[in-house]
Amino acid sequence: MHPAIQGLLTIAFGVGGCVGYFYLSNIILDTFIFPARGKDIAKNIRRANMVRPWLFLLPALLALGLYLAYPVVETMRLSLTERVPGGGSEFVGLENYKQMLAEAKFWEALQNNFLWLLVVPAASTAFGLLAAQLTDRLAWGNIAKSLIFMPMAISFVGAAVIWKLVYDARPPGTEQIGILNAVYIWLGGVEPQQWLTIPFWNNFFLMMVLVWIQTGFAMVILSAALRGIPEETVEAAIVDGAGPFQIFFKIKVPQIMGTIVVVWTTITIVVLKVFDIVFALTNGQWETQVLANYMYDKLFRANDWGVGSASAMVIMLLVMPILVWNVYNARREMR
């Protein structure tokens, strides 16, 4: 079957199944379980209204249990076991974690992840805030926003392929199709550079891909926040003689600090899970390993489920505090 037809059928059956489930479940609830008739009609209606929200929540709870809770529990179990010849596994306790902590590649991945955490959320949020502020002041600002946001529509692998062309290097003496090498040679460079093989600095070249993607996300969210700032506060600052920079940093930024933190933490979660960009551009070579790619190498190349699952648990433990912080902030703002 053609993939396009298969996709359309999946959407049709998925949407149709949801509609059918909600319709039939409500019919069964109102007709057979708590019928709105007889001497207990009022009590049945109240009971049906108490049960009805759970009918809507049930598919989501089942999906969360199947695709979130179960994988977490199973990954934790695998991280404490080791496969044995002939099939099956045996409990080894924390041995997989000890083996992981003894590997230099794990510490390289952890160090690089922290480097990404320092650079990408800060750069993406800063560029997004700058773009949001400047595009709101332009007559063609909506067009500029569309162009800046466009990378968000590209998959991480697609973005990596685009940037691979930016960093491409051809033999000396031939025309360079990579933009970075073309500029480098034009500025007087002796020969083209293999940018992605230069230790330490190649991590920043990889980060640029994610910053390019996430800047659009940050811009859209922060632009909405800037538009929500009361005009009276800005007008009062102008009357008091404040300049553009003072208005921006002392009036606007403090009022949207909550939104900035949400954007920052959301991008931080993306950074902790980054995989596609590193896998497509360097595959973790030349000191560019990250935790998600390290996990992939262990699970699917080395076929070491124990250490691979242990590294997955490390990623989850790093992400969890940020998720809790986001939920806490969201609830606080709702109150």
C-alpha positions in Angstrom: 0.0 0.0 0.0 1.2 3.5 -0.9 2.5 5.4 2.3 0.2 8.3 1.5 -2.9 6.1 1.3 -1.8 4.3 4.5 -1.4 7.6 6.3 -4.9 8.8 5.2 -6.4 5.6 6.3 -4.7 5.8 9.7 -6.0 9.3 10.2 -9.5 8.3 9.1 -9.6 5.2 11.3 -8.0 7.1 14.2 -10.5 10.1 14.1 -13.4 7.8 13.3 -12.5 5.4 16.2 -12.3 8.3 18.6 -15.7 9.7 17.6 -17.2 6.2 17.6 -15.8 5.5 21.1 -17.1 8.7 22.6 -20.5 8.4 21.0 -21.0 4.7 21.9 -19.6 5.1 25.4 -22.0 7.9 26.2 -24.9 5.9 24.7 -24.1 3.0 26.9 -23.6 5.2 30.0 -26.9 7.1 29.5 -29.0 4.1 28.3 -27.8 1.0 30.2 -25.6 2.0 33.2 -27.3 5.2 34.5 -30.5 5.6 32.5 -32.2 8.9 32.8 -35.6 7.4 33.6 -37.4 5.9 36.5 -37.6 6.9 40.1 -33.8 7.4 40.4 -33.5 9.7 37.4 -31.9 12.6 39.3 -29.4 10.3 41.0 -28.5 8.6 37.7 -28.0 11.9 35.9 -25.6 13.0 38.7 -23.7 9.7 38.6 -23.5 9.8 34.8 -22.1 13.4 34.9 -19.5 12.2 37.4 -18.4 9.3 35.2 -18.6 11.1 31.9 -15.2 13.0 32.2 -13.5 9.7 32.9 -14.8 8.4 29.6 -13.0 11.2 27.9 -9.8 10.7 30.0 -9.7 6.9 29.7 -8.0 6.8 26.2 -5.4 9.3 27.2 -4.7 7.5 30.5 -4.4 4.2 28.6 -2.1 5.8 26.1 0.1 7.4 28.8 0.3 4.1 30.7 1.2 2.1 27.6 3.6 4.5 25.9 5.0 6.4 29.0 4.7 4.6 32.3 5.3 1.0 31.0 8.5 2.0 29.0 9.9 3.8 32.1 9.4 0.8 34.3 10.7 -1.6 31.7 13.8 0.6 31.0 14.5 0.7 34.7 14.2 -3.1 34.9 16.5 -3.6 31.9 19.1 -1.2 33.4 19.4 -3.6 36.4 19.7 -6.8 34.3 22.1 -8.3 31.8 21.3 -10.5 28.8 22.6 -14.1 29.0 23.6 -16.4 26.1 20.6 -18.4 24.9 18.1 -15.8 25.7 16.7 -14.4 28.9 18.4 -12.1 31.4 19.7 -12.0 34.9 19.7 -9.5 37.7 23.0 -7.7 38.1 22.0 -4.7 40.3 24.0 -1.6 39.6 26.7 -3.2 37.6 25.5 -1.6 34.3 25.7 1.8 36.0 29.2 1.1 37.2 30.3 0.0 33.7 28.7 3.1 32.2 30.4 5.4 34.7 33.8 3.8 33.9 33.5 4.6 30.2 35.2 7.7 28.9 32.6 8.1 26.1 29.8 8.5 28.8 31.7 11.3 30.5 32.4 12.9 27.1 28.7 12.7 26.3 27.7 14.2 29.7 30.2 17.0 29.3 29.0 17.8 25.8 25.4 17.8 27.0 26.2 20.3 29.7 28.0 22.4 27.1 24.8 22.3 24.9 22.8 23.3 28.0 24.9 26.4 28.6 24.8 27.6 25.0 21.6 26.5 23.1 18.8 27.6 25.5 20.5 30.9 26.2 21.2 31.6 22.5 17.8 30.5 21.2 16.0 32.5 23.9 18.1 35.6 23.3 17.8 35.5 19.5 14.1 34.7 19.8 13.5 37.7 22.1 15.5 40.0 19.9 13.6 38.8 16.8 10.3 39.2 18.6 11.1 42.8 19.6 12.4 43.9 16.2 9.8 42.2 14.0 7.0 43.8 16.0 8.4 47.2 15.0 8.5 46.4 11.2 5.8 46.9 8.7 6.7 43.5 7.1 7.3 42.0 10.5 4.8 39.1 9.9 6.8 38.0 6.8 10.0 38.1 8.8 8.4 36.0 11.6 7.3 33.5 9.0 10.8 33.1 7.6 12.3 32.9 11.1 9.8 30.3 12.2 10.1 28.2 9.1 12.9 26.0 10.4 10.5 24.7 13.0 8.7 22.9 10.2 11.8 21.0 9.3 12.7 17.7 11.0 16.0 17.7 12.9 17.5 15.3 10.3 16.4 17.6 7.5 18.0 20.5 9.2 21.2 18.5 9.7 21.3 17.8 6.0 20.9 21.5 5.2 23.7 22.4 7.6 25.9 19.6 6.3 25.9 21.5 3.0 26.8 24.7 4.9 29.9 22.9 6.4 30.8 20.9 3.3 34.4 21.0 2.2 35.7 20.2 -1.3 39.3 19.5 -2.2 41.7 22.5 -2.4 41.6 24.3 -5.7 38.0 23.4 -6.5 34.9 25.5 -6.0 33.5 25.3 -2.5 29.8 24.6 -2.3 29.8 24.9 1.5 29.0 28.4 2.5 31.3 28.5 5.5 34.3 27.3 3.5 33.5 29.6 0.6 33.5 32.6 2.9 36.7 31.3 4.6 38.6 31.0 1.3 37.3 34.4 0.1 38.6 35.9 3.3 42.1 34.5 2.6 42.0 31.0 4.1 44.7 28.7 2.7 42.6 25.6 2.3 39.1 24.5 3.1 38.5 23.2 6.7 36.6 20.1 7.8 34.7 22.1 10.4 32.9 19.1 11.9 36.1 17.3 12.7 37.7 20.1 14.8 37.5 19.0 18.4 35.6 21.2 20.8 34.6 23.8 18.2 32.7 21.2 16.2 30.2 21.1 19.1 29.3 24.7 18.5 28.8 24.1 14.8 26.3 21.4 15.8 24.6 23.7 18.3 24.0 26.2 15.6 21.6 23.8 13.9 19.4 23.6 17.0 19.6 27.3 17.7 18.5 27.9 14.1 15.5 25.7 14.7 14.5 26.8 18.2 14.9 30.5 17.7 11.6 30.5 15.7 9.8 28.8 18.6 11.2 31.3 21.2 10.2 34.2 18.9 6.6 33.2 18.6 6.0 32.6 22.3 7.9 35.8 23.4 6.3 37.9 20.7 2.8 37.0 22.1 4.1 37.8 25.6 5.4 41.2 24.5 2.1 42.0 22.9 0.4 41.3 26.2 2.4 44.0 28.1 0.1 46.9 29.2 0.7 49.9 27.0 0.3 52.2 30.1 3.6 50.9 31.6 5.5 51.7 28.4 3.9 55.1 28.1 4.7 56.0 31.7 8.3 55.0 31.1 8.5 57.3 28.1 7.0 60.1 30.0 9.6 59.6 32.7 12.3 60.0 30.0 13.3 56.3 29.6 15.2 55.4 26.4 14.5 52.4 24.2 17.0 50.2 25.9 15.8 51.1 29.4 12.2 50.4 28.3 13.1 47.0 26.9 15.3 45.8 29.7 13.7 47.4 32.7 10.0 47.6 31.7 9.3 44.8 29.2 11.7 42.0 30.1 10.7 41.9 33.8 7.0 41.7 32.9 7.6 38.6 30.6 10.2 36.9 32.8 7.9 34.0 33.5 7.4 33.4 29.8 11.2 33.6 29.2 11.8 31.0 31.9 9.2 28.7 30.3 10.8 29.1 26.9 14.2 28.5 28.4 13.2 25.3 30.2 11.3 23.9 27.2 14.4 24.3 25.0 16.5 22.8 27.8 14.4 19.6 27.6 14.9 19.5 23.9 18.7 19.9 24.4 18.9 17.0 26.9 17.2 14.7 24.3 19.2 15.9 21.3 20.1 13.0 19.0 19.2 13.5 15.4 21.5 16.4 14.7 24.6 14.7 16.2 23.7 11.3 14.6 23.2 12.8 11.1 26.3 15.1 11.1 29.0 13.4 13.2 27.6 10.2 14.7 29.3 11.2 17.9 32.8 11.1 16.4 35.5 13.7 17.0 34.5 14.3 20.6 30.9 15.3 19.8 29.1 12.4 21.6 25.9 13.3 23.5 23.9 11.1 25.9 21.1 10.2 23.5 23.5 9.1 20.8 25.6 7.2 23.4 22.4 5.4 24.4 21.6 4.6 20.8 25.2 3.2 20.3 24.8 1.0 23.3 21.3 -0.3 22.5 21.5 -0.8 18.7 25.2 -1.1 17.8 26.8 -2.7 20.8 23.5 -4.6 21.6 24.1 -3.8 25.3 20.6 -3.3 26.6 21.8 -2.9 30.2 24.2 0.0 29.8 21.9 1.5 27.1 18.9 1.4 29.5 21.1 2.9 32.2 22.0 5.8 30.1 18.3 6.3 29.2 17.6 6.5 32.9 20.3 9.2 33.3 18.6 11.2 30.6 15.2 10.8 32.3 16.6 11.9 35.7 18.1 15.0 34.1 14.9 15.9 32.4 12.6 15.2 35.3 13.4 18.2 37.5 12.8 20.6 34.6 9.4 19.0 33.8 8.4 19.3 37.5 9.5 22.9 37.5 7.4 23.7 34.4 4.3 22.0 35.8 4.8 23.9 39.1 5.1 27.2 37.3 2.1 26.5 35.1 -0.1 25.7 38.1 1.1 28.7 40.0 0.2 31.0 37.0 -3.2 29.4 36.8 -3.8 30.2 40.5 
